[in-house]
Amino acid sequence: MKPFYFTISDSIQVMVIPDADAHMDGHPVLTYSYTIYSVSPGAPKSETVNTDALLTPDKRKNPDYLGTIFFDQPYKAFTYTCDGINELNGDQVQDIIERITLYRTHQSLWRL
């Protein structure tokens, strides 16, 4: 799936990569896990990111990898897993969850 970009608290730019893309009867089914990477300030938001390379087990070695957020029960339970070099604090995770929820509830944003 195509990544989407936004800035969270503390002016940190992130790239969010949905881990799966499924369609049922022509309607998109949004994934429940999202891999998070930091983006250098001023870096272009690329439409040609090789998401397959960024979703491999080697992602943990990437200094820009910030972890994965799982939507266990949308609007109720979330899990943040940081298994890489850098991690987000609680406020940053909450900010990302709110932004992803916005994308999930407003599918027009999803088709950027």
Backbone as numpy.savetxt, mean C-alpha at the origin, in Angstrom:
# Nx Ny Nz CAx CAy CAz Cx Cy Cz
-1.36 -5.23 -9.68 -2.19 -4.05 -9.68 -1.32 -2.81 -9.68
-1.90 -1.75 -10.12 -1.18 -0.49 -10.20 -1.04 0.12 -8.80
0.16 0.57 -8.45 0.35 1.22 -7.14 -0.31 2.59 -7.10
-0.60 3.05 -5.90 -1.06 4.41 -5.75 -0.19 5.09 -4.70
-0.14 6.41 -4.78 0.79 7.22 -4.01 0.04 8.26 -3.19
0.56 8.56 -2.01 0.06 9.67 -1.22 1.08 10.01 -0.15
0.85 11.12 0.53 1.73 11.58 1.59 1.00 11.41 2.92
1.70 10.83 3.90 1.12 10.64 5.22 1.71 11.66 6.19
1.30 11.56 7.44 1.80 12.46 8.47 3.32 12.48 8.45
3.88 13.53 8.93 5.32 13.72 8.94 5.88 13.90 7.53
5.02 14.22 6.56 5.41 14.47 5.17 6.16 13.31 4.53
5.78 12.11 4.88 6.40 10.91 4.29 5.58 10.49 3.08
6.25 10.42 1.93 5.58 9.97 0.72 5.66 8.45 0.65
4.52 7.83 0.34 4.49 6.37 0.26 3.88 5.91 -1.05
4.29 4.71 -1.44 3.70 4.00 -2.56 3.03 2.77 -1.97
1.77 2.57 -2.28 1.00 1.44 -1.77 0.72 0.50 -2.94
1.11 -0.77 -2.78 0.90 -1.75 -3.84 -0.10 -2.79 -3.36
-1.29 -2.83 -3.96 -2.22 -3.91 -3.65 -1.59 -5.23 -4.09
-1.68 -6.25 -3.24 -0.97 -7.49 -3.52 -1.68 -8.42 -4.50
-2.93 -8.15 -4.83 -3.64 -9.04 -5.75 -4.68 -8.24 -6.52
-5.09 -8.78 -7.64 -6.13 -8.15 -8.45 -7.04 -9.26 -8.94
-8.29 -9.22 -8.52 -9.23 -10.25 -8.94 -10.49 -9.58 -9.48
-11.17 -10.25 -10.39 -12.41 -9.74 -10.94 -13.45 -10.84 -10.94
-14.63 -10.49 -10.51 -15.74 -11.44 -10.53 -16.86 -10.83 -11.35
-17.28 -11.50 -12.37 -18.38 -11.03 -13.20 -18.16 -9.59 -13.69
-16.90 -9.26 -13.98 -16.60 -7.94 -14.50 -16.48 -6.85 -13.45
-16.69 -7.17 -12.18 -16.59 -6.19 -11.10 -15.29 -6.42 -10.33
-14.54 -5.35 -10.08 -13.28 -5.52 -9.35 -13.52 -5.94 -7.90
-12.70 -6.84 -7.42 -12.71 -7.24 -6.02 -11.41 -6.73 -5.44
-11.49 -5.80 -4.52 -10.29 -5.18 -4.00 -9.58 -6.11 -3.04
-8.28 -6.09 -3.11 -7.45 -6.94 -2.27 -7.54 -6.52 -0.81
-7.11 -7.40 0.06 -7.13 -7.10 1.49 -5.73 -6.94 2.07
-4.70 -6.96 1.24 -3.34 -6.71 1.75 -2.63 -5.72 0.83
-1.84 -4.86 1.48 -1.20 -3.76 0.78 0.24 -3.64 1.24
1.17 -3.67 0.31 2.58 -3.52 0.62 2.94 -2.05 0.51
3.69 -1.56 1.51 3.99 -0.14 1.62 5.48 0.09 1.40
5.79 1.07 0.54 7.16 1.50 0.30 7.23 3.01 0.48
8.35 3.50 0.99 8.56 4.95 1.03 9.05 5.39 -0.35
8.77 6.65 -0.66 9.18 7.24 -1.93 9.99 8.49 -1.60
11.12 8.63 -2.24 11.96 9.81 -2.01 11.20 11.08 -2.38
11.32 12.14 -1.57 10.65 13.40 -1.90 11.03 13.88 -3.30
10.04 14.24 -4.07 10.28 14.75 -5.42 10.46 13.68 -6.47
10.51 12.40 -6.05 10.67 11.32 -7.03 9.39 11.21 -7.87
9.54 10.93 -9.15 8.34 10.80 -10.00 7.52 9.58 -9.60
6.22 9.71 -9.72 5.31 8.60 -9.43 5.16 7.80 -10.71
5.89 6.72 -10.78 5.99 5.96 -12.02 4.77 5.10 -12.27
4.31 5.10 -13.50 3.23 4.22 -13.92 3.77 2.85 -14.32
5.09 2.73 -14.41 5.69 1.49 -14.91 6.49 0.77 -13.84
6.08 0.88 -12.59 6.76 0.19 -11.51 6.60 -1.32 -11.69
7.70 -2.05 -11.54 7.64 -3.51 -11.63 7.16 -4.05 -10.28
5.85 -4.11 -10.12 5.29 -4.52 -8.84 5.62 -5.97 -8.50
5.77 -6.83 -9.50 6.13 -8.22 -9.24 7.47 -8.29 -8.50
8.42 -7.46 -8.89 9.73 -7.46 -8.25 9.64 -6.91 -6.83
8.70 -6.00 -6.59 8.56 -5.40 -5.26 7.74 -6.25 -4.29
7.13 -7.32 -4.79 6.31 -8.18 -3.93 6.97 -9.53 -3.63
8.21 -9.69 -4.00 8.93 -10.95 -3.74 9.38 -10.99 -2.28
9.77 -12.15 -1.79 10.30 -12.23 -0.42 11.53 -11.34 -0.19
12.25 -11.00 -1.25 13.43 -10.13 -1.12 13.06 -8.69 -0.77
11.76 -8.36 -0.79 11.35 -6.99 -0.47 11.84 -6.57 0.90
12.02 -7.52 1.80 12.48 -7.22 3.16 13.85 -6.56 3.19
14.64 -6.80 2.16 15.99 -6.23 2.08 15.99 -4.81 1.50
14.90 -4.42 0.89 14.79 -3.10 0.26 14.66 -2.04 1.36
15.55 -1.04 1.39 15.48 -0.01 2.44 14.22 0.85 2.37
13.51 0.84 1.24 12.28 1.62 1.11 11.04 0.85 1.55
11.18 -0.45 1.78 10.05 -1.28 2.20 9.68 -0.94 3.64
8.39 -0.66 3.87 7.93 -0.26 5.20 6.99 -1.29 5.84
6.67 -2.35 5.14 5.81 -3.39 5.70 4.56 -3.60 4.88
3.66 -4.41 5.46 2.41 -4.75 4.79 1.26 -4.55 5.76
0.16 -4.00 5.26 -1.06 -3.84 6.06 -2.09 -4.81 5.52
-2.67 -5.60 6.42 -3.71 -6.56 6.07 -5.04 -6.06 6.64
-6.06 -6.03 5.80 -7.40 -5.67 6.24 -8.09 -6.98 6.62
-8.00 -7.36 7.90 -8.58 -8.61 8.36 -10.11 -8.56 8.35
-10.66 -7.48 8.86 -12.08 -7.20 8.78 -12.20 -5.72 8.48
-12.54 -5.37 7.24 -12.58 -3.96 6.88 -13.38 -3.13 7.88
-12.82 -1.99 8.25 -13.38 -1.03 9.19 -13.32 -1.52 10.64
-12.77 -2.73 10.89 -12.75 -3.25 12.26 -11.37 -3.72 12.70
-10.75 -4.60 11.94 -9.49 -5.20 12.38 -8.44 -5.12 11.27
-7.26 -4.65 11.65 -6.16 -4.49 10.72 -4.91 -5.06 11.35
-4.01 -5.56 10.51 -2.73 -6.05 10.99 -1.64 -5.38 10.19
-0.65 -4.85 10.90 0.51 -4.27 10.25 1.69 -5.18 10.55
2.36 -5.63 9.51 3.54 -6.48 9.65 4.74 -5.74 9.10
5.71 -5.56 9.96 6.96 -4.94 9.53 8.04 -6.01 9.63
8.46 -6.51 8.51 9.47 -7.56 8.50 10.69 -7.13 7.70
10.87 -5.82 7.60 12.01 -5.29 6.85 12.91 -4.45 7.72
13.66 -3.59 7.09 14.65 -2.75 7.77 13.98 -1.60 8.52
12.99 -0.96 7.90 12.32 0.21 8.47 10.89 -0.12 8.84
10.34 0.64 9.78 8.95 0.42 10.16 8.25 1.74 10.41
6.94 1.67 10.39 6.09 2.84 10.62 5.68 2.87 12.09
5.39 4.07 12.60 4.86 4.15 13.96 3.33 4.01 13.90
2.69 3.94 15.05 1.24 3.71 15.11 0.43 4.77 14.39
0.81 6.04 14.55 0.08 7.12 13.88 0.20 7.02 12.36
1.37 6.66 11.89 1.59 6.52 10.44 0.77 5.35 9.89
0.73 4.25 10.62 -0.07 3.09 10.18 -1.54 3.48 10.12
-2.02 4.18 11.14 -3.41 4.62 11.17 -3.72 5.53 9.99
-2.81 6.43 9.68 -2.99 7.34 8.54 -3.08 6.55 7.23
-2.21 5.58 7.06 -2.24 4.76 5.84 -3.53 3.95 5.76
-3.97 3.38 6.87 -5.22 2.61 6.87 -6.39 3.51 6.45
-6.42 4.72 6.97 -7.49 5.65 6.60 -7.44 5.99 5.12
-6.25 6.20 4.57 -6.13 6.53 3.15 -6.51 5.33 2.27
-6.06 4.12 2.64 -6.43 2.93 1.87 -7.95 2.73 1.92
-8.54 2.94 3.09 -9.99 2.82 3.23 -10.71 3.79 2.31
-10.18 5.00 2.18 -10.75 5.97 1.25 -10.72 5.43 -0.18
-9.60 4.85 -0.58 -9.50 4.27 -1.92 -10.46 3.09 -2.08
-10.61 2.29 -1.05 -11.49 1.12 -1.14 -12.95 1.52 -1.24
-13.34 2.60 -0.57 -14.74 3.01 -0.58 -15.09 3.92 -1.76
-14.10 4.51 -2.38 -14.32 5.38 -3.55 -13.55 4.80 -4.73
-14.16 3.85 -5.40 -13.46 3.12 -6.46 -13.02 4.00 -7.61
-13.58 5.19 -7.76 -13.11 6.08 -8.83 -11.66 6.49 -8.57
-11.25 6.58 -7.32 -9.85 6.88 -6.99 -8.95 5.72 -7.38
-9.49 4.52 -7.30 -8.71 3.30 -7.56 -8.23 3.24 -8.99
-8.97 3.85 -9.90 -8.64 3.76 -11.32 -7.75 4.90 -11.79
-6.82 5.33 -10.95 -5.93 6.43 -11.31 -5.05 6.06 -12.48
